């Protein structure tokens, strides 16, 4: 998404505040006992990178009649660098790499997964579901499904995992994502309008992510999974871990997903598209690139206001003062100022990843969680707000106690 220049330039030139050393938010009143928790998160960033300003200079060299001579996208968005997968890699490969890490860190094997959800804006192919390809490469023998909702795919995948865990059908769900927007970037530009509609693609980054969602002690009893009777010893260990997880947090507050809310304004579905490959444009190569109206997309997001966030906080029984970290889908450095203003929160509640890692689509939220964990910005017991924004358009808010 390419934001409005006037609003962006002021925000980009202002320094991003360093995290304050003030005391972290205290415990909030205990709300409903969660049925699922985020037991682990991992990301995989391809080693190959592109400098966005260099990309823009190359675009002008190839398309002098369409692309500006001076780099504008990097200046307006604050995005300096993006990650690019190898030519022989697929979206499933990025998902598998992140999944292996999250399972390894949890001391689990592929056979310990009860359900695999591939949640991504990208897919290896139209058919079959990419979740099958991820499961085959990973060695998972469990039910699978794809969840696809643009940049909210991972957040919606977690939502589906929590709901299914709540029914007692599954106890451990692996939500895996492989984002590869670099394959939808246009390099040959016939005119200036095409450049404007393609500009957001130059800030998008390839990335893999994986989130392990597990039942807490409040979840219903799980039946047989993977076509076999559940192993009694494994069930005992799972139940013990879940019970202990439910006791983690300040003043005994339970760890897990505390509340969420989702909304959509689908009349704006055409403001951000990659139209090719479906029934509308099955074989039109000219429609196989991103077509994004940045101004209209931003206006559509702003129309949501803070409604879903307020609803999620109320469901969780917490207030914004209790939130230690806000992970928000990041498309530009400048747009974060709008988020802070809308929610009325200080800038040091967010971890900025978009400048050095680009817009990682639905992997953006896991990337911020991993960054926060690695830098000490997120600790066990902290309350986290996950805020997703996606083309279509949709918004999702989920409150989690880590």
C-alpha positions in Angstrom: 0.0 0.0 0.0 1.3 3.4 -1.0 0.1 6.0 1.6 -0.6 9.7 0.9 2.7 11.7 0.6 1.7 14.6 2.9 0.8 12.4 5.8 3.8 10.1 5.3 6.7 12.5 4.9 6.2 14.1 8.3 5.9 10.7 10.0 8.9 9.2 8.2 11.2 12.1 9.2 10.2 11.9 12.8 12.4 9.6 14.9 10.8 6.4 16.2 10.8 6.6 20.0 12.9 4.1 21.9 11.1 1.7 24.2 10.5 3.5 27.5 12.0 2.2 30.7 8.8 2.8 32.7 7.2 0.0 34.6 5.3 -2.5 32.5 1.5 -2.6 32.8 0.2 -4.3 35.9 -2.2 -7.3 36.0 -5.7 -6.8 34.8 -8.9 -8.4 36.2 -9.1 -12.0 35.3 -11.6 -12.6 32.4 -12.9 -15.9 31.0 -10.5 -18.8 31.2 -9.0 -19.3 27.7 -9.3 -22.6 25.9 -6.2 -22.2 23.8 -2.8 -20.6 24.0 0.0 -19.7 21.6 2.6 -22.2 22.6 5.2 -21.1 20.2 6.0 -18.9 17.2 8.7 -18.9 14.6 9.6 -17.1 11.4 11.8 -17.9 8.4 13.3 -15.0 6.4 15.1 -15.8 3.2 18.7 -14.7 3.2 18.5 -13.0 -0.1 17.4 -9.3 0.1 16.7 -6.3 -2.1 17.3 -2.7 -1.4 14.1 -0.9 -2.2 15.8 2.3 -3.4 18.0 0.2 -5.7 15.0 -1.6 -7.1 13.4 1.8 -7.9 16.4 3.0 -9.7 16.4 -0.2 -11.8 12.7 0.3 -12.5 13.4 3.8 -13.9 16.2 2.4 -16.0 13.9 -0.2 -17.5 10.8 2.1 -17.6 11.9 5.7 -17.9 8.5 6.8 -19.2 6.6 5.3 -16.2 8.9 5.1 -13.1 10.2 8.2 -11.4 13.9 8.9 -11.6 14.3 9.4 -7.9 13.2 6.6 -5.4 9.8 7.6 -4.1 8.4 4.3 -2.7 11.2 3.8 -0.1 11.0 7.5 0.8 7.3 7.6 1.3 6.9 4.2 3.1 10.2 4.1 5.1 10.8 0.5 3.8 14.5 0.1 3.1 14.8 -3.7 2.5 12.8 -6.7 1.6 13.5 -10.5 1.6 13.3 -12.5 -1.5 13.0 -16.3 -1.7 15.3 -18.3 -4.0 13.9 -19.0 -7.5 13.5 -22.7 -6.8 11.6 -22.2 -3.6 7.8 -22.2 -3.1 5.5 -20.8 -0.5 5.3 -24.2 1.1 9.1 -24.3 1.6 9.0 -21.1 3.7 6.2 -22.5 5.8 8.0 -25.8 6.3 11.2 -24.0 7.4 9.3 -22.0 10.0 7.3 -25.0 11.1 10.4 -27.2 11.7 11.8 -24.5 14.0 8.7 -24.0 16.1 8.2 -27.8 16.5 11.9 -28.2 17.4 11.8 -25.4 20.0 8.8 -27.1 21.6 10.4 -30.5 21.6 7.7 -31.9 19.3 7.7 -34.2 16.3 5.5 -33.9 13.2 3.4 -36.8 14.6 2.4 -34.6 17.6 0.4 -32.3 15.4 -3.3 -32.9 15.4 -4.3 -30.5 12.6 -2.2 -28.4 10.2 -3.6 -25.1 8.8 -1.8 -23.4 6.0 -2.8 -19.7 6.4 -1.4 -17.4 3.8 -2.2 -14.9 1.0 0.1 -17.0 -1.2 -0.3 -20.5 -2.4 1.9 -23.0 -4.4 -0.9 -23.6 -6.9 -4.7 -23.5 -7.3 -5.2 -27.2 -6.5 -4.5 -29.0 -4.2 -4.6 -27.0 -1.0 -1.1 -25.9 -0.1 -1.6 -27.4 3.4 -1.2 -30.9 1.8 2.1 -29.9 0.3 3.3 -28.5 3.6 2.2 -31.6 5.5 4.0 -33.9 3.0 7.2 -32.0 3.1 7.1 -31.7 6.9 6.0 -35.3 7.5 2.7 -34.5 9.2 0.0 -37.1 9.0 -3.0 -35.3 10.2 -6.0 -33.5 8.8 -5.2 -30.3 6.9 -6.9 -27.2 5.5 -6.1 -23.9 4.0 -7.3 -20.6 5.4 -6.9 -17.6 3.1 -7.8 -14.0 3.8 -5.0 -11.9 2.4 -2.8 -10.4 5.1 -5.2 -11.6 7.9 -4.7 -15.2 7.0 -2.5 -16.2 10.0 -4.7 -14.3 12.4 -7.8 -16.0 11.0 -5.9 -19.3 11.1 -5.3 -18.8 14.8 -9.0 -17.9 15.2 -10.1 -21.2 13.5 -7.5 -23.2 15.5 -8.9 -21.8 18.8 -12.5 -22.5 17.8 -11.8 -26.1 16.9 -9.7 -26.6 20.1 -12.6 -25.3 22.0 -14.9 -28.0 20.7 -12.5 -30.6 21.9 -11.8 -32.0 18.4 -8.0 -31.1 18.5 -5.5 -30.3 21.2 -2.5 -29.1 19.1 -2.8 -27.1 15.9 0.0 -26.0 13.7 -0.7 -22.8 11.8 1.9 -22.4 9.0 2.3 -19.6 6.6 4.5 -19.1 3.5 4.2 -15.7 1.9 5.9 -15.1 -1.4 4.5 -11.8 -2.8 7.7 -11.2 -4.8 6.3 -13.5 -7.5 3.5 -10.9 -8.0 5.7 -7.9 -8.6 5.6 -6.1 -11.9 8.9 -5.1 -13.5 7.8 -3.9 -16.9 5.5 -0.8 -16.7 3.7 0.5 -19.7 2.6 3.8 -18.1 2.6 5.9 -15.0 -0.8 4.6 -13.8 0.4 1.0 -13.9 3.4 2.1 -11.8 1.2 3.7 -9.2 -1.0 0.6 -8.9 2.1 -1.6 -8.7 4.1 0.5 -6.2 3.0 -1.3 -3.1 4.5 -4.5 -4.4 8.0 -3.2 -4.2 7.8 -3.1 -0.4 6.5 -6.6 0.0 8.7 -9.3 1.5 8.8 -13.1 1.3 8.6 -14.8 4.7 7.6 -18.0 6.4 5.9 -18.2 9.8 4.5 -20.8 12.1 2.3 -20.6 15.2 1.7 -23.5 17.5 -1.8 -23.3 19.1 -2.4 -25.7 22.0 -5.3 -26.5 24.3 -5.3 -25.3 27.9 -7.0 -27.0 30.8 -10.3 -25.3 29.9 -10.6 -26.9 26.5 -13.0 -29.8 26.0 -11.7 -33.4 25.9 -10.2 -34.4 22.6 -11.3 -37.4 20.7 -9.1 -39.7 18.6 -7.0 -37.8 16.1 -5.0 -38.8 13.0 -7.1 -41.9 12.6 -5.7 -43.6 15.6 -6.5 -43.9 19.3 -4.8 -41.2 21.3 -1.7 -42.4 23.1 -2.4 -42.4 26.9 1.1 -41.2 27.9 1.1 -38.4 25.3 -2.4 -37.3 26.4 -1.2 -37.2 30.1 1.8 -35.0 29.1 -0.4 -32.7 27.0 -2.9 -32.3 29.7 -0.2 -31.5 32.3 1.4 -28.9 30.0 -2.0 -27.4 29.3 -2.8 -27.2 33.0 0.5 -25.6 33.9 0.1 -23.1 31.0 -3.2 -22.0 32.4 -1.4 -20.9 35.6 1.2 -18.7 34.0 0.8 -15.0 34.2 0.7 -12.2 36.8 -1.2 -13.0 39.9 -2.1 -16.4 38.5 -3.9 -14.9 35.5 -4.3 -17.6 32.8 -2.0 -17.7 29.7 -3.8 -17.9 26.4 -6.2 -16.3 23.9 -8.3 -14.0 26.0 -10.6 -12.5 23.4 -11.0 -11.5 19.8 -13.1 -9.6 17.3 -13.2 -9.5 13.5 -14.9 -7.3 11.0 -15.1 -6.8 7.2 -16.2 -4.2 4.8 -16.3 -6.3 1.7 -17.7 -3.6 -0.6 -14.0 -2.5 -0.9 -12.8 -5.8 -2.3 -11.5 -4.2 -5.5 -9.1 -1.7 -3.9 -6.3 -4.3 -3.5 -6.1 -7.2 -5.8 -4.0 -9.9 -7.5 -6.7 -10.8 -10.0 -5.1 -13.6 -12.1 -5.4 -17.3 -11.7 -9.1 -17.5 -10.7 -12.2 -17.8 -12.8 -12.3 -14.1 -13.5 -8.9 -14.1 -15.2 -7.7 -17.7 -15.5 -4.9 -17.2 -18.1 -4.4 -13.4 -18.4 -0.7 -12.8 -17.6 -1.3 -9.0 -17.4 -3.6 -9.6 -14.4 -1.1 -11.7 -12.5 0.5 -8.7 -10.7 -0.6 -6.7 -7.7 -3.1 -3.9 -8.4 -3.4 -1.8 -5.3 -4.9 1.6 -4.8 -3.1 2.8 -1.8 -5.2 5.8 -1.1 -8.5 4.0 -1.2 -7.1 1.1 0.8 -6.0 3.4 3.6 -9.3 5.2 3.7 -11.1 1.8 3.9 -8.9 0.8 6.9 -9.4 4.1 8.7 -13.2 3.7 8.5 -13.0 0.7 10.9 -11.8 3.0 13.7 -11.1 1.3 17.0 -14.3 -0.8 17.0 -12.9 -4.3 16.7 -10.1 -3.5 19.1 -12.5 -2.1 21.7 -14.6 -5.3 21.3 -11.7 -7.6 21.7 -10.4 -5.8 24.8 -13.8 -6.0 26.4 -14.1 -9.7 25.6 -10.7 -10.2 27.2 -11.6 -8.3 30.3 -8.6 -5.9 29.9 -8.0 -2.3 28.9 -5.4 -0.8 26.7 -3.4 0.2 29.8 -2.9 -3.5 30.4 -1.4 -4.2 26.9 2.4 -4.4 26.9 2.8 -5.0 23.2 0.7 -4.2 20.1 1.6 -6.2 17.0 -0.1 -4.6 14.0 0.1 -5.5 10.4 2.8 -3.2 9.0 2.7 -1.8 5.5 4.7 1.4 6.0 6.5 3.1 8.9 4.3 6.2 8.6 1.0 4.3 8.9 2.0 3.2 12.4 1.5 6.8 13.5 -2.1 6.5 12.4 -2.6 3.3 14.4 -1.1 4.9 17.5 -3.4 7.9 17.1 -6.5 5.9 16.5 -5.9 3.6 19.5 -4.5 6.4 21.7 -1.3 4.5 22.6 2.3 5.5 22.8 4.6 4.5 19.9 6.8 2.4 22.1 4.1 -0.3 22.4 4.9 -1.5 18.9 8.0 -3.2 17.4 8.8 -1.7 14.0 9.8 -4.5 11.5 8.6 -3.1 8.2 11.6 -0.8 7.7 14.2 -3.6 7.5 12.0 -6.6 6.6 9.3 -5.1 4.4 5.6 -5.9 4.4 5.6 -9.6 5.1 1.8 -10.0 4.5 0.2 -12.4 7.0 3.7 -13.3 8.4 3.9 -9.7 9.7 2.4 -10.4 13.1 4.5 -13.5 13.9 7.6 -11.6 12.8 6.8 -8.9 15.3 6.2 -11.5 18.1 9.5 -13.2 17.4 11.4 -9.8 17.3 9.8 -8.8 20.5 10.8 -12.1 22.2 14.4 -11.9 20.9 14.8 -8.3 22.1 13.2 -8.7 25.5 10.1 -6.7 24.6 7.8 -9.6 25.3 7.8 -11.7 28.4 5.7 -14.5 29.8 2.6 -13.0 31.4 2.5 -9.9 29.2 -0.8 -9.0 27.4 -0.4 -8.7 23.7 -2.8 -7.1 21.1 -2.6 -8.7 17.7 -4.1 -6.3 15.1 -4.6 -7.5 11.6 -5.5 -5.5 8.5 -6.1 -7.1 5.1 -7.3 -6.4 1.6 -11.0 -7.1 1.0 -11.1 -5.3 3.4 -11.0 -6.8 6.9 -9.7 -6.1 10.4 -9.1 -8.6 13.2 -8.1 -8.0 16.8 -7.0 -10.7 19.2 -5.8 -10.3 22.8 -3.4 -12.8 24.1 -1.7 -13.3 27.5 1.8 -14.7 26.7 
